[in-house]
Amino acid sequence: MTTNDPIPARLVALKTTPTLELKKQWRDLFDSEPPPFNRRYLESRLAYRIQELAYGGLKPETIRRLERLGEELDGGDKRKRGIRADARRAGHRHAPDPRMAGR
């Protein structure tokens, strides 16, 4: 990052941005309607997406590793595996946080 990097300022601004504007940003960044989740969720996903577009997403090997870890943690539960597959088909290129399994 350089000292003229606008991304940190964009991320900080999310905290004070009105919810309707967050939803507009969601539509612009994800090309889909925002989910009916709380504001905190919108802020965190928008922050991730802004950084992903600016700096690049996860490397393919990291995604594969997270997928393998997720399969180990869900014990082969096809319902949970389907959620990950649905997320990929919907255009979400992130993998679930394996530390959140069972919460």
Secondary structure, DSSP 8 states (H G I E B T S, - for coil): --TT-SHHHHHHHGGGS-HHHHHHHHHHHHSS---S--HHHHHHHHHHHHHHHHH----HHHHHHHHHHHHHHTTT-HHHHHHHHHHHHTT------GGGTT-
